[in-house]
């Protein structure tokens, strides 16, 4: 598998958490701001993380990380868990250039989306510490995903 680019729109926009999931330091310059058009971000009911859903005339701000190889993709999939699947999309970078990316979208029926908006700042203040603990303790590497554990 060749290296690819991922668009992150939720918890993995946090560089410290992303570094822990990937098992390597992600430098600030490695994350490029981007916009995903034709989608909206929604909170998952009863959870601290979001999903993206197709919606005309909507957009989601996030970041792109390039150079993600097969082993790192496997780690990302383990972190995201079975409720998400990798999907291709086009993300817009500054100056309107477009890049093909992978993102994690919810599998049909996997989650109920809340009416409340999801806030990255709010997640960092209220839930980041637990997410970091989940990854550092090794739930991802021991077969239990972060998302499954945090909901309990």
C-alpha positions as CSV (number, residue, x, y, z in Angstrom):
1,X,0.0,0.0,0.0
2,X,1.4,3.4,-0.9
3,X,1.3,6.4,1.4
4,X,-1.8,8.5,1.5
5,X,-3.4,11.6,3.0
6,X,-6.0,11.6,5.7
7,X,-8.5,14.4,6.5
8,X,-9.3,14.6,10.2
9,X,-12.3,16.5,11.4
10,X,-12.7,15.4,15.1
11,X,-10.5,14.2,17.9
12,X,-7.6,13.4,15.7
13,X,-7.2,17.1,14.8
14,X,-5.4,17.2,18.2
15,X,-1.7,16.7,17.4
16,X,-0.9,15.1,20.7
17,X,-3.6,12.5,20.4
18,X,-2.8,11.9,16.7
19,X,0.9,11.4,17.7
20,X,-0.1,8.9,20.3
21,X,-2.3,6.9,18.0
22,X,0.3,6.9,15.2
23,X,3.1,6.0,17.6
24,X,5.3,8.9,16.3
25,X,5.5,12.7,16.8
26,X,3.4,14.7,14.4
27,X,4.9,18.2,14.0
28,X,2.7,21.2,13.6
29,X,3.9,21.8,10.0
30,X,2.7,18.3,9.1
31,X,-1.0,19.2,9.5
32,X,-2.5,21.4,6.8
33,X,-5.8,23.2,7.3
34,X,-8.4,22.1,4.9
35,X,-12.2,22.2,4.2
36,X,-14.4,19.3,3.3
37,X,-17.3,20.6,1.2
38,X,-20.7,18.8,1.0
39,X,-20.5,17.4,4.5
40,X,-21.5,18.5,8.0
41,X,-20.1,17.5,11.3
42,X,-22.4,16.2,14.0
43,X,-22.1,15.0,17.6
44,X,-22.6,11.3,18.3
45,X,-25.4,10.9,20.8
46,X,-24.0,9.8,24.1
47,X,-20.3,10.1,23.0
48,X,-17.6,12.7,23.0
49,X,-16.7,12.5,19.3
50,X,-18.2,13.5,16.0
51,X,-19.1,12.0,12.6
52,X,-19.4,13.6,9.2
53,X,-22.5,13.3,7.1
54,X,-23.2,14.3,3.6
55,X,-25.1,17.6,3.3
56,X,-25.3,19.9,0.4
57,X,-24.0,23.4,0.9
58,X,-22.3,22.5,4.2
59,X,-18.7,22.3,5.0
60,X,-16.4,20.9,7.7
61,X,-13.1,22.4,8.7
62,X,-10.3,20.0,9.6
63,X,-6.7,19.1,8.9
64,X,-4.9,16.9,6.4
65,X,-1.9,14.7,7.2
66,X,0.1,13.4,4.3
67,X,2.4,10.5,4.1
68,X,0.4,8.0,6.1
69,X,1.5,4.5,5.4
70,X,-0.1,1.1,5.8
71,X,0.9,0.5,9.4
72,X,-0.3,3.9,10.5
73,X,-3.5,3.4,8.6
74,X,-4.1,0.2,10.5
75,X,-3.5,2.1,13.8
76,X,-6.0,4.8,12.8
77,X,-8.6,2.1,11.9
78,X,-8.0,0.4,15.3
79,X,-8.5,3.8,17.0
80,X,-11.7,4.6,15.1
81,X,-13.2,1.2,15.6
82,X,-15.8,-0.7,13.7
83,X,-18.4,2.1,13.6
84,X,-16.3,4.0,11.0
85,X,-15.0,3.1,7.6
86,X,-12.3,4.8,5.5
87,X,-13.7,6.6,2.5
88,X,-12.3,8.8,-0.2
89,X,-13.2,12.4,-0.5
90,X,-11.9,15.7,-1.9
91,X,-10.7,18.3,0.5
92,X,-10.0,21.9,-0.3
93,X,-6.7,23.4,0.8
94,X,-5.9,27.1,1.1
95,X,-5.9,28.9,-2.3
96,X,-8.6,26.5,-3.5
97,X,-6.3,23.6,-4.4
98,X,-8.0,20.3,-4.0
99,X,-6.5,17.0,-2.6
100,X,-7.9,13.5,-2.7
101,X,-7.9,12.2,0.9
102,X,-9.2,9.4,3.1
103,X,-11.5,10.2,6.0
104,X,-13.4,8.1,8.5
105,X,-17.1,8.2,7.9
106,X,-19.7,6.4,10.0
107,X,-20.9,3.0,8.8
108,X,-24.7,3.2,8.0
109,X,-26.7,2.7,11.2
110,X,-23.6,2.7,13.5
111,X,-24.3,5.9,15.3
112,X,-27.2,8.2,16.2
113,X,-26.4,11.8,15.6
114,X,-27.3,14.4,18.2
115,X,-28.8,17.8,17.4
116,X,-26.1,19.5,19.4
117,X,-23.0,20.7,17.5
118,X,-19.6,19.2,18.2
119,X,-16.9,21.5,19.5
120,X,-13.2,20.7,19.2
121,X,-12.4,23.3,21.9
122,X,-15.0,21.7,24.1
123,X,-13.7,18.2,23.5
124,X,-10.2,19.3,24.4
125,X,-11.4,20.8,27.7
126,X,-13.7,18.0,28.8
127,X,-12.6,14.8,27.1
128,X,-9.0,14.9,25.8
129,X,-7.5,13.6,29.0
130,X,-9.6,10.5,28.9
131,X,-8.9,9.9,25.2
132,X,-5.1,10.3,25.8
133,X,-5.3,7.8,28.7
134,X,-7.1,5.3,26.5
135,X,-4.4,5.4,23.8
136,X,-1.4,5.6,26.2
137,X,-2.7,2.7,28.3
138,X,-2.9,0.7,25.1
139,X,-6.5,0.0,24.5
140,X,-6.0,0.5,20.7
141,X,-3.1,-2.0,20.6
142,X,-5.0,-4.6,22.8
143,X,-8.0,-4.9,20.5
144,X,-10.4,-2.5,22.2
145,X,-11.0,0.7,20.4
146,X,-10.8,4.1,22.0
147,X,-14.4,5.0,21.0
148,X,-15.8,1.8,22.4
149,X,-14.0,2.4,25.7
150,X,-14.8,6.1,26.1
151,X,-18.5,5.5,25.7
152,X,-18.7,3.1,28.7
